[in-house]
Amino acid sequence: MPNTKPLTTTPEALADKVGRARHRMACDFAFYVGGTRENIADIAELERLPAAAGIKVFMGSSTGDLLVDDEPSLERIIAALRRRAAFHSEDEARLEARKGERIAGDARSHPVWRDEECAMISTRRLVTLAERHRKRVHVLHVSTAAEMEFLAAHRTYASVEATPHHLTLEAPDCYERLGTLAQMNPPVRDRRHKEAIWAALRGGVVDVLGSDHAPHTLEEKAHAYPESHSGMTGVQTLVPIMLDHVNAGRLTLERFVDLTSHGPQRLFSIAGKGRIMMGYDADFTIVDLKRRQTIANSQIASRSRWTPYDGVSVTGWPVGTVIRGRRVMWEGEIAGPAGGEPVRFME
């Protein structure tokens, strides 16, 4: 994500991030560049830089300082696009107006503050602008029933991401069990929304799964709400959590593969990835569909060292990862030196 320190909003910042990743990443990689009011004139250049996954825009305030909350600036960014761009879609004006809904020390008020209408207002505005300019937009971590219904009717220019968190956790239970550890933007909501996301996934509205990985430390999460940081880890648990859903019959293995491999390749025109075909990179995730294992904080390799699924037992587990024909992870251990390279794109 571009809302890092330093922010990824310039060619120099992206090049620095790519340079550091080359000798640290076991897998191939690409990074979003943040779209801001300050770099609108450079959008066409920024989205086509080597290792750029495209532009990401924050329409509602979240971690970092990349907020674009005025419609004229948002429209200028969308009009400048050549590739599909990703959007965190929440309405900042409604967030500001509803701050009084937050209850100090009570994370259960998080989805009350950042309510369904907050997401819907923003997504409607985003898709309207995309259709006006005939530009492709990708709505990240969609969390509401209303958005899914709307996006199902507006497929020409808008694609849809869902996360394992919104498919697995639900309010109020997650906030009662996990407190601020369950806090993310947009929020985990109640069962009605979770079931609507599942229905959209099974109905073909959801194009891809994303982890929305945000590795905040336990210290950052321990602040009393609402001073606690929003975001959870997600990369390492995406496969086991979703394989458990596969084993429970909530989606097919083929659909899971489409959401994590074919879907991203189609949407973002990734070169040589996402399929087992002649001429494509030999990238594989090796899984044991029947392994029963318990997720634990001690397994998490991220700097955060925690997961909202600590203590959760799942059926289905990633055994190994192969990148361009080379084994890079096996049974939870990195195998060999880091050899990740920038992902290539066809546009």
C-alpha atoms as a printed R data frame, in Angstrom:
    type eleno elety resid chain resno       x       y       z
1   ATOM     1    CA   MET     A     1   0.000   0.000   0.000
2   ATOM     2    CA   PRO     A     2   1.221   3.566  -0.605
3   ATOM     3    CA   ASN     A     3   0.323   4.884   2.875
4   ATOM     4    CA   THR     A     4   3.678   3.873   4.300
5   ATOM     5    CA   LYS     A     5   6.562   5.862   5.770
6   ATOM     6    CA   PRO     A     6   7.674   7.456   3.544
7   ATOM     7    CA   LEU     A     7   4.534   7.798   1.404
8   ATOM     8    CA   THR     A     8   4.769   6.219  -2.067
9   ATOM     9    CA   THR     A     9   3.639   9.156  -4.210
10  ATOM    10    CA   THR     A    10   6.653   9.938  -6.438
11  ATOM    11    CA   PRO     A    11   8.901   8.034  -8.870
12  ATOM    12    CA   GLU     A    12  11.748   8.360  -6.372
13  ATOM    13    CA   ALA     A    13   9.714   6.888  -3.507
14  ATOM    14    CA   LEU     A    14   8.592   3.944  -5.641
15  ATOM    15    CA   ALA     A    15  12.137   3.298  -6.876
16  ATOM    16    CA   ASP     A    16  13.388   3.323  -3.291
17  ATOM    17    CA   LYS     A    17  10.749   0.804  -2.233
18  ATOM    18    CA   VAL     A    18  11.521  -1.439  -5.225
19  ATOM    19    CA   GLY     A    19  15.244  -1.265  -4.473
20  ATOM    20    CA   ARG     A    20  14.706  -2.359  -0.886
21  ATOM    21    CA   ALA     A    21  12.320  -5.137  -1.928
22  ATOM    22    CA   ARG     A    22  14.728  -6.731  -4.407
23  ATOM    23    CA   HIS     A    23  16.920  -8.256  -1.721
24  ATOM    24    CA   ARG     A    24  14.223  -8.914   0.880
25  ATOM    25    CA   MET     A    25  11.204 -10.360  -0.961
26  ATOM    26    CA   ALA     A    26  10.912 -14.089  -1.574
27  ATOM    27    CA   CYS     A    27   7.994 -13.579  -3.975
28  ATOM    28    CA   ASP     A    28   7.606 -11.274  -6.967
29  ATOM    29    CA   PHE     A    29   6.151  -7.883  -6.123
30  ATOM    30    CA   ALA     A    30   4.563  -4.623  -7.268
31  ATOM    31    CA   PHE     A    31   3.386  -1.576  -5.336
32  ATOM    32    CA   TYR     A    32   0.566   0.932  -5.603
33  ATOM    33    CA   VAL     A    33   1.437   4.602  -6.012
34  ATOM    34    CA   GLY     A    34  -0.758   6.939  -3.984
35  ATOM    35    CA   GLY     A    35  -2.919   9.349  -5.962
36  ATOM    36    CA   THR     A    36  -3.077  12.772  -4.284
37  ATOM    37    CA   ARG     A    37  -4.029  16.356  -5.076
38  ATOM    38    CA   GLU     A    38  -0.336  17.146  -5.424
39  ATOM    39    CA   ASN     A    39   0.538  14.544  -8.090
40  ATOM    40    CA   ILE     A    40  -2.557  14.673 -10.331
41  ATOM    41    CA   ALA     A    41  -0.522  16.092 -13.214
42  ATOM    42    CA   ASP     A    42   1.835  13.096 -12.983
43  ATOM    43    CA   ILE     A    43  -0.767  10.302 -12.751
44  ATOM    44    CA   ALA     A    44  -0.240   9.063 -16.318
45  ATOM    45    CA   GLU     A    45   3.505   8.741 -15.683
46  ATOM    46    CA   LEU     A    46   3.212   7.292 -12.176
47  ATOM    47    CA   GLU     A    47   0.792   4.491 -13.049
48  ATOM    48    CA   ARG     A    48   3.155   3.174 -15.740
49  ATOM    49    CA   LEU     A    49   6.380   3.155 -13.750
50  ATOM    50    CA   PRO     A    50   8.195  -0.201 -13.503
51  ATOM    51    CA   ALA     A    51   6.787  -2.246 -10.581
52  ATOM    52    CA   ALA     A    52   3.758   0.049 -10.220
53  ATOM    53    CA   ALA     A    53   0.563  -1.955  -9.713
54  ATOM    54    CA   GLY     A    54  -1.317   1.241 -10.511
55  ATOM    55    CA   ILE     A    55  -2.740   4.175  -8.578
56  ATOM    56    CA   LYS     A    56  -4.477   3.869  -5.205
57  ATOM    57    CA   VAL     A    57  -6.684   6.656  -3.836
58  ATOM    58    CA   PHE     A    58  -8.038   7.088  -0.309
59  ATOM    59    CA   MET     A    59 -11.458   8.766  -0.472
60  ATOM    60    CA   GLY     A    60 -11.890   8.426   3.303
61  ATOM    61    CA   SER     A    61  -9.286   9.046   5.990
62  ATOM    62    CA   SER     A    62  -7.341   6.003   7.114
63  ATOM    63    CA   THR     A    63  -3.763   5.283   8.141
64  ATOM    64    CA   GLY     A    64  -1.329   7.687   6.464
65  ATOM    65    CA   ASP     A    65  -1.855  11.077   4.834
66  ATOM    66    CA   LEU     A    66  -3.219  10.372   1.357
67  ATOM    67    CA   LEU     A    67  -6.773  11.656   1.684
68  ATOM    68    CA   VAL     A    68  -8.566  12.924  -1.448
69  ATOM    69    CA   ASP     A    69 -11.947  14.011  -0.111
70  ATOM    70    CA   ASP     A    70 -13.070  16.675  -2.601
71  ATOM    71    CA   GLU     A    71 -14.908  15.682  -5.769
72  ATOM    72    CA   PRO     A    72 -13.052  18.025  -8.175
73  ATOM    73    CA   SER     A    73  -9.677  16.477  -7.267
74  ATOM    74    CA   LEU     A    74 -11.118  12.974  -7.379
75  ATOM    75    CA   GLU     A    75 -12.584  13.617 -10.815
76  ATOM    76    CA   ARG     A    76  -9.285  14.987 -12.113
77  ATOM    77    CA   ILE     A    77  -7.468  11.859 -10.916
78  ATOM    78    CA   ILE     A    78 -10.030   9.555 -12.535
79  ATOM    79    CA   ALA     A    79  -9.970  11.519 -15.791
80  ATOM    80    CA   ALA     A    80  -6.170  11.170 -15.947
81  ATOM    81    CA   LEU     A    81  -6.144   7.376 -15.587
82  ATOM    82    CA   ARG     A    82  -5.071   4.977 -18.307
83  ATOM    83    CA   ARG     A    83  -4.928   1.828 -16.184
84  ATOM    84    CA   ARG     A    84  -7.373   0.448 -13.623
85  ATOM    85    CA   ALA     A    85  -6.963   2.286 -10.307
86  ATOM    86    CA   ALA     A    86  -7.854   1.142  -6.794
87  ATOM    87    CA   PHE     A    87  -9.970   3.120  -4.330
88  ATOM    88    CA   HIS     A    88 -10.560   3.015  -0.590
89  ATOM    89    CA   SER     A    89 -14.179   4.110  -0.691
90  ATOM    90    CA   GLU     A    90 -15.604   5.908   2.363
91  ATOM    91    CA   ASP     A    91 -17.157   9.378   2.454
92  ATOM    92    CA   GLU     A    92 -14.991  11.752   4.474
93  ATOM    93    CA   ALA     A    93 -17.722  14.341   5.070
94  ATOM    94    CA   ARG     A    94 -19.954  11.706   6.663
95  ATOM    95    CA   LEU     A    95 -17.043  10.383   8.720
96  ATOM    96    CA   GLU     A    96 -16.442  13.866  10.100
97  ATOM    97    CA   ALA     A    97 -20.136  14.473  10.766
98  ATOM    98    CA   ARG     A    98 -20.545  11.186  12.632
99  ATOM    99    CA   LYS     A    99 -17.506  11.334  14.923
100 ATOM   100    CA   GLY     A   100 -19.907  11.775  17.828
101 ATOM   101    CA   GLU     A   101 -21.041   8.174  17.286
102 ATOM   102    CA   ARG     A   102 -17.691   6.917  18.539
103 ATOM   103    CA   ILE     A   103 -17.716   5.699  22.136
104 ATOM   104    CA   ALA     A   104 -14.397   6.089  23.914
105 ATOM   105    CA   GLY     A   105 -12.952   2.714  24.826
106 ATOM   106    CA   ASP     A   106 -15.602   0.748  22.910
107 ATOM   107    CA   ALA     A   107 -14.541  -0.645  19.526
108 ATOM   108    CA   ARG     A   108 -18.111  -1.884  18.981
109 ATOM   109    CA   SER     A   109 -18.956   1.686  17.976
110 ATOM   110    CA   HIS     A   110 -16.512   1.563  15.039
111 ATOM   111    CA   PRO     A   111 -19.044   0.200  12.478
112 ATOM   112    CA   VAL     A   112 -21.680   2.541  13.895
113 ATOM   113    CA   TRP     A   113 -19.468   5.541  13.129
114 ATOM   114    CA   ARG     A   114 -18.265   4.287   9.725
115 ATOM   115    CA   ASP     A   115 -21.723   3.097   8.737
116 ATOM   116    CA   GLU     A   116 -23.144   1.530   5.572
117 ATOM   117    CA   GLU     A   117 -24.193   4.891   4.152
118 ATOM   118    CA   CYS     A   118 -20.654   6.223   4.567
119 ATOM   119    CA   ALA     A   119 -19.429   3.511   2.195
120 ATOM   120    CA   MET     A   120 -22.402   3.713  -0.172
121 ATOM   121    CA   ILE     A   121 -22.204   7.496  -0.716
122 ATOM   122    CA   SER     A   122 -18.550   7.201  -1.657
123 ATOM   123    CA   THR     A   123 -18.906   4.173  -3.929
124 ATOM   124    CA   ARG     A   124 -21.842   5.717  -5.782
125 ATOM   125    CA   ARG     A   125 -19.795   8.889  -6.365
126 ATOM   126    CA   LEU     A   126 -16.774   6.898  -7.510
127 ATOM   127    CA   VAL     A   127 -18.675   4.763 -10.017
128 ATOM   128    CA   THR     A   128 -20.594   7.770 -11.358
129 ATOM   129    CA   LEU     A   129 -17.307   9.538 -12.124
130 ATOM   130    CA   ALA     A   130 -15.800   6.386 -13.619
131 ATOM   131    CA   GLU     A   131 -18.769   5.980 -15.951
132 ATOM   132    CA   ARG     A   132 -18.683   9.658 -16.886
133 ATOM   133    CA   HIS     A   133 -15.039   9.418 -17.986
134 ATOM   134    CA   ARG     A   134 -15.126   5.748 -19.064
135 ATOM   135    CA   LYS     A   135 -12.301   4.815 -16.729
136 ATOM   136    CA   ARG     A   136 -11.748   1.540 -14.894
137 ATOM   137    CA   VAL     A   137 -11.920   1.627 -11.101
138 ATOM   138    CA   HIS     A   138 -11.393  -1.111  -8.522
139 ATOM   139    CA   VAL     A   139 -13.393  -0.793  -5.299
140 ATOM   140    CA   LEU     A   140 -11.319  -2.217  -2.471
141 ATOM   141    CA   HIS     A   141 -12.503  -4.221   0.564
142 ATOM   142    CA   VAL     A   142 -16.227  -3.775  -0.095
143 ATOM   143    CA   SER     A   143 -18.006  -4.263   3.225
144 ATOM   144    CA   THR     A   144 -21.736  -3.560   2.775
145 ATOM   145    CA   ALA     A   145 -24.831  -5.179   1.320
146 ATOM   146    CA   ALA     A   146 -25.876  -1.923  -0.366
147 ATOM   147    CA   GLU     A   147 -22.558  -1.565  -2.198
148 ATOM   148    CA   MET     A   148 -22.684  -5.131  -3.484
149 ATOM   149    CA   GLU     A   149 -26.194  -4.631  -4.844
150 ATOM   150    CA   PHE     A   150 -25.152  -1.365  -6.503
151 ATOM   151    CA   LEU     A   151 -21.910  -2.748  -7.940
152 ATOM   152    CA   ALA     A   152 -23.714  -5.784  -9.367
153 ATOM   153    CA   ALA     A   153 -25.620  -3.341 -11.580
154 ATOM   154    CA   HIS     A   154 -22.524  -1.312 -12.577
155 ATOM   155    CA   ARG     A   155 -20.007  -3.856 -13.847
156 ATOM   156    CA   THR     A   156 -18.803  -2.077 -16.984
157 ATOM   157    CA   TYR     A   157 -16.180   0.120 -15.326
158 ATOM   158    CA   ALA     A   158 -16.088  -1.042 -11.686
159 ATOM   159    CA   SER     A   159 -14.462  -4.188 -10.311
160 ATOM   160    CA   VAL     A   160 -14.843  -5.489  -6.767
161 ATOM   161    CA   GLU     A   161 -12.570  -6.788  -4.018
162 ATOM   162    CA   ALA     A   162 -13.624  -8.647  -0.870
163 ATOM   163    CA   THR     A   163 -11.437  -9.631   2.084
164 ATOM   164    CA   PRO     A   164 -11.307 -12.772   4.225
165 ATOM   165    CA   HIS     A   165 -11.910 -10.552   7.273
166 ATOM   166    CA   HIS     A   166 -15.290  -9.350   5.997
167 ATOM   167    CA   LEU     A   167 -16.165 -12.910   4.934
168 ATOM   168    CA   THR     A   168 -15.158 -14.508   8.246
169 ATOM   169    CA   LEU     A   169 -15.544 -12.101  11.165
170 ATOM   170    CA   GLU     A   170 -18.792 -10.394  12.147
171 ATOM   171    CA   ALA     A   171 -20.025  -7.748  14.557
172 ATOM   172    CA   PRO     A   172 -20.693  -7.546  17.433
173 ATOM   173    CA   ASP     A   173 -18.930 -10.827  18.245
174 ATOM   174    CA   CYS     A   174 -15.512  -9.877  16.832
175 ATOM   175    CA   TYR     A   175 -15.377  -6.620  18.795
176 ATOM   176    CA   GLU     A   176 -16.457  -8.343  22.005
177 ATOM   177    CA   ARG     A   177 -13.753 -11.020  21.590
178 ATOM   178    CA   LEU     A   178 -10.942  -9.010  20.034
179 ATOM   179    CA   GLY     A   179 -11.635  -5.391  20.927
180 ATOM   180    CA   THR     A   180  -9.487  -3.025  18.868
181 ATOM   181    CA   LEU     A   181  -7.715  -5.964  17.206
182 ATOM   182    CA   ALA     A   182 -10.865  -6.263  15.058
183 ATOM   183    CA   GLN     A   183 -10.758  -2.583  14.088
184 ATOM   184    CA   MET     A   184 -10.212  -1.921  10.383
185 ATOM   185    CA   ASN     A   185 -11.419   0.487   7.691
186 ATOM   186    CA   PRO     A   186 -14.013  -0.082   6.366
187 ATOM   187    CA   PRO     A   187 -15.229  -1.960   9.431
188 ATOM   188    CA   VAL     A   188 -16.198  -5.553   9.932
189 ATOM   189    CA   ARG     A   189 -20.008  -5.391  10.071
190 ATOM   190    CA   ASP     A   190 -22.872  -7.600  11.209
191 ATOM   191    CA   ARG     A   191 -24.065 -10.901   9.760
192 ATOM   192    CA   ARG     A   192 -26.417  -9.293   7.228
193 ATOM   193    CA   HIS     A   193 -23.494  -7.632   5.475
194 ATOM   194    CA   LYS     A   194 -21.272 -10.710   5.729
195 ATOM   195    CA   GLU     A   195 -23.937 -12.872   4.104
196 ATOM   196    CA   ALA     A   196 -24.425 -10.273   1.350
197 ATOM   197    CA   ILE     A   197 -20.692 -10.353   0.581
198 ATOM   198    CA   TRP     A   198 -20.814 -14.148   0.365
199 ATOM   199    CA   ALA     A   199 -23.817 -13.946  -1.960
200 ATOM   200    CA   ALA     A   200 -21.960 -11.466  -4.178
201 ATOM   201    CA   LEU     A   201 -18.896 -13.702  -4.225
202 ATOM   202    CA   ARG     A   202 -20.894 -16.760  -5.226
203 ATOM   203    CA   GLY     A   203 -22.851 -14.706  -7.765
204 ATOM   204    CA   GLY     A   204 -19.746 -13.492  -9.598
205 ATOM   205    CA   VAL     A   205 -19.883  -9.856  -8.462
206 ATOM   206    CA   VAL     A   206 -16.628 -10.160  -6.500
207 ATOM   207    CA   ASP     A   207 -13.625 -10.237  -8.842
208 ATOM   208    CA   VAL     A   208 -10.724 -10.769  -6.442
209 ATOM   209    CA   LEU     A   209  -9.809 -11.447  -2.839
210 ATOM   210    CA   GLY     A   210  -7.442  -9.047  -1.101
211 ATOM   211    CA   SER     A   211  -5.789  -9.385   2.286
212 ATOM   212    CA   ASP     A   212  -5.909  -5.664   3.194
213 ATOM   213    CA   HIS     A   213  -2.754  -6.494   5.147
214 ATOM   214    CA   ALA     A   214  -1.934  -3.720   7.634
215 ATOM   215    CA   PRO     A   215   0.756  -4.933  10.057
216 ATOM   216    CA   HIS     A   216   0.162  -2.643  13.027
217 ATOM   217    CA   THR     A   217   1.902  -3.766  16.193
218 ATOM   218    CA   LEU     A   218   0.079  -4.879  19.315
219 ATOM   219    CA   GLU     A   219   1.275  -1.680  20.959
220 ATOM   220    CA   GLU     A   220  -0.396   0.411  18.253
221 ATOM   221    CA   LYS     A   221  -3.592  -1.604  18.550
222 ATOM   222    CA   ALA     A   222  -3.610  -1.380  22.355
223 ATOM   223    CA   HIS     A   223  -4.500   2.327  22.498
224 ATOM   224    CA   ALA     A   224  -8.014   2.967  23.764
225 ATOM   225    CA   TYR     A   225 -10.561   3.309  20.952
226 ATOM   226    CA   PRO     A   226 -10.716   5.516  18.861
227 ATOM   227    CA   GLU     A   227  -6.995   6.312  19.249
228 ATOM   228    CA   SER     A   228  -6.174   2.708  18.367
229 ATOM   229    CA   HIS     A   229  -4.843   2.066  14.860
230 ATOM   230    CA   SER     A   230  -7.136   0.560  12.220
231 ATOM   231    CA   GLY     A   231  -5.973  -2.491  10.288
232 ATOM   232    CA   MET     A   232  -5.116  -6.167  10.690
233 ATOM   233    CA   THR     A   233  -2.587  -8.597   9.308
234 ATOM   234    CA   GLY     A   234  -3.906 -10.706   6.457
235 ATOM   235    CA   VAL     A   235  -1.341 -11.981   3.943
236 ATOM   236    CA   GLN     A   236  -0.262 -15.084   5.830
237 ATOM   237    CA   THR     A   237  -3.755 -16.185   6.855
238 ATOM   238    CA   LEU     A   238  -5.603 -15.573   3.570
239 ATOM   239    CA   VAL     A   239  -4.980 -19.067   2.182
240 ATOM   240    CA   PRO     A   240  -5.749 -21.143   5.306
241 ATOM   241    CA   ILE     A   241  -8.849 -19.109   6.191
242 ATOM   242    CA   MET     A   242 -10.236 -19.380   2.663
243 ATOM   243    CA   LEU     A   243  -9.331 -23.077   2.342
244 ATOM   244    CA   ASP     A   244 -11.347 -23.630   5.506
245 ATOM   245    CA   HIS     A   245 -14.283 -21.933   3.775
246 ATOM   246    CA   VAL     A   246 -13.700 -24.214   0.762
247 ATOM   247    CA   ASN     A   247 -13.812 -27.279   3.004
248 ATOM   248    CA   ALA     A   248 -16.986 -25.962   4.634
249 ATOM   249    CA   GLY     A   249 -18.629 -25.758   1.197
250 ATOM   250    CA   ARG     A   250 -18.946 -21.963   1.111
251 ATOM   251    CA   LEU     A   251 -17.090 -21.723  -2.204
252 ATOM   252    CA   THR     A   252 -15.416 -24.131  -4.601
253 ATOM   253    CA   LEU     A   253 -11.678 -24.577  -4.903
254 ATOM   254    CA   GLU     A   254 -11.935 -23.436  -8.522
255 ATOM   255    CA   ARG     A   255 -13.620 -20.197  -7.461
256 ATOM   256    CA   PHE     A   256 -10.922 -19.601  -4.831
257 ATOM   257    CA   VAL     A   257  -8.231 -20.028  -7.494
258 ATOM   258    CA   ASP     A   258 -10.059 -17.588  -9.762
259 ATOM   259    CA   LEU     A   259 -10.338 -14.979  -6.997
260 ATOM   260    CA   THR     A   260  -6.639 -15.164  -6.101
261 ATOM   261    CA   SER     A   261  -4.923 -15.957  -9.415
262 ATOM   262    CA   HIS     A   262  -6.951 -15.527 -12.616
263 ATOM   263    CA   GLY     A   263  -8.927 -12.548 -11.291
264 ATOM   264    CA   PRO     A   264  -5.968 -10.298 -10.417
265 ATOM   265    CA   GLN     A   265  -4.265 -11.221 -13.699
266 ATOM   266    CA   ARG     A   266  -7.350 -10.256 -15.708
267 ATOM   267    CA   LEU     A   267  -8.058  -6.990 -13.904
268 ATOM   268    CA   PHE     A   268  -4.535  -5.632 -13.818
269 ATOM   269    CA   SER     A   269  -3.109  -7.168 -17.014
270 ATOM   270    CA   ILE     A   270  -0.305  -8.940 -15.167
271 ATOM   271    CA   ALA     A   271   2.215 -10.450 -17.569
272 ATOM   272    CA   GLY     A   272   3.013 -14.154 -17.261
273 ATOM   273    CA   LYS     A   273   1.177 -14.784 -13.994
274 ATOM   274    CA   GLY     A   274  -2.079 -16.281 -12.748
275 ATOM   275    CA   ARG     A   275  -2.379 -19.363 -14.967
276 ATOM   276    CA   ILE     A   276  -0.779 -22.759 -15.451
277 ATOM   277    CA   MET     A   277  -0.014 -22.441 -19.157
278 ATOM   278    CA   MET     A   278   2.935 -22.600 -21.529
279 ATOM   279    CA   GLY     A   279   4.788 -19.281 -21.428
280 ATOM   280    CA   TYR     A   280   3.563 -18.311 -17.949
281 ATOM   281    CA   ASP     A   281   5.779 -18.205 -14.868
282 ATOM   282    CA   ALA     A   282   5.886 -21.454 -12.884
283 ATOM   283    CA   ASP     A   283   4.271 -19.957  -9.774
284 ATOM   284    CA   PHE     A   284   2.411 -22.369  -7.503
285 ATOM   285    CA   THR     A   285   0.948 -22.568  -4.024
286 ATOM   286    CA   ILE     A   286   1.092 -26.150  -2.751
287 ATOM   287    CA   VAL     A   287  -1.689 -26.912  -0.263
288 ATOM   288    CA   ASP     A   288  -2.838 -29.817   1.864
289 ATOM   289    CA   LEU     A   289  -6.617 -29.576   1.622
290 ATOM   290    CA   LYS     A   290  -7.213 -31.899   4.568
291 ATOM   291    CA   ARG     A   291  -4.558 -30.787   7.043
292 ATOM   292    CA   ARG     A   292  -6.112 -29.664  10.323
293 ATOM   293    CA   GLN     A   293  -4.073 -26.940  11.968
294 ATOM   294    CA   THR     A   294  -4.506 -24.143  14.493
295 ATOM   295    CA   ILE     A   295  -3.473 -20.612  13.538
296 ATOM   296    CA   ALA     A   296  -1.264 -18.970  16.173
297 ATOM   297    CA   ASN     A   297   0.381 -15.601  16.698
298 ATOM   298    CA   SER     A   298   3.739 -17.394  16.919
299 ATOM   299    CA   GLN     A   299   3.460 -18.376  13.236
300 ATOM   300    CA   ILE     A   300   3.115 -14.799  11.969
301 ATOM   301    CA   ALA     A   301   6.251 -13.602  10.182
302 ATOM   302    CA   SER     A   302   5.041 -10.005   9.802
303 ATOM   303    CA   ARG     A   303   6.528  -7.312  12.026
304 ATOM   304    CA   SER     A   304   3.200  -7.184  13.859
305 ATOM   305    CA   ARG     A   305   3.507 -10.767  15.195
306 ATOM   306    CA   TRP     A   306  -0.241 -11.224  15.694
307 ATOM   307    CA   THR     A   307  -3.382 -12.296  13.845
308 ATOM   308    CA   PRO     A   308  -7.101 -11.913  14.612
309 ATOM   309    CA   TYR     A   309  -7.335 -15.672  14.006
310 ATOM   310    CA   ASP     A   310  -5.023 -16.675  16.863
311 ATOM   311    CA   GLY     A   311  -6.351 -19.973  18.232
312 ATOM   312    CA   VAL     A   312  -8.669 -20.642  15.272
313 ATOM   313    CA   SER     A   313  -8.484 -24.192  13.896
314 ATOM   314    CA   VAL     A   314  -8.820 -24.572  10.133
315 ATOM   315    CA   THR     A   315  -8.954 -27.397   7.615
316 ATOM   316    CA   GLY     A   316  -6.624 -26.738   4.673
317 ATOM   317    CA   TRP     A   317  -3.088 -25.399   4.893
318 ATOM   318    CA   PRO     A   318  -0.422 -23.947   2.555
319 ATOM   319    CA   VAL     A   319   2.538 -26.321   2.479
320 ATOM   320    CA   GLY     A   320   4.815 -24.561   0.011
321 ATOM   321    CA   THR     A   321   5.290 -21.723  -2.451
322 ATOM   322    CA   VAL     A   322   7.075 -21.960  -5.805
323 ATOM   323    CA   ILE     A   323   8.050 -18.782  -7.673
324 ATOM   324    CA   ARG     A   324   9.277 -19.048 -11.275
325 ATOM   325    CA   GLY     A   325  10.059 -22.734 -10.696
326 ATOM   326    CA   ARG     A   326  12.024 -22.143  -7.489
327 ATOM   327    CA   ARG     A   327  10.850 -23.300  -4.074
328 ATOM   328    CA   VAL     A   328  10.801 -20.233  -1.810
329 ATOM   329    CA   MET     A   329   8.743 -21.485   1.164
330 ATOM   330    CA   TRP     A   330   8.214 -24.950   2.546
331 ATOM   331    CA   GLU     A   331   6.412 -25.946   5.735
332 ATOM   332    CA   GLY     A   332   6.464 -22.455   7.170
333 ATOM   333    CA   GLU     A   333  10.139 -21.747   6.506
334 ATOM   334    CA   ILE     A   334  11.789 -19.566   3.851
335 ATOM   335    CA   ALA     A   335  13.773 -21.810   1.510
336 ATOM   336    CA   GLY     A   336  16.872 -20.121   0.133
337 ATOM   337    CA   PRO     A   337  17.871 -16.507  -0.489
338 ATOM   338    CA   ALA     A   338  15.359 -13.810  -1.425
339 ATOM   339    CA   GLY     A   339  14.946 -13.683  -5.184
340 ATOM   340    CA   GLY     A   340  11.763 -11.719  -5.795
341 ATOM   341    CA   GLU     A   341  11.559  -9.548  -8.910
342 ATOM   342    CA   PRO     A   342   9.158  -6.759  -9.936
343 ATOM   343    CA   VAL     A   343   5.915  -8.004 -11.481
344 ATOM   344    CA   ARG     A   344   5.493  -6.980 -15.127
345 ATOM   345    CA   PHE     A   345   2.294  -5.515 -16.566
346 ATOM   346    CA   MET     A   346   0.981  -5.512 -20.130
347 ATOM   347    CA   GLU     A   347  -0.273  -1.924 -19.998
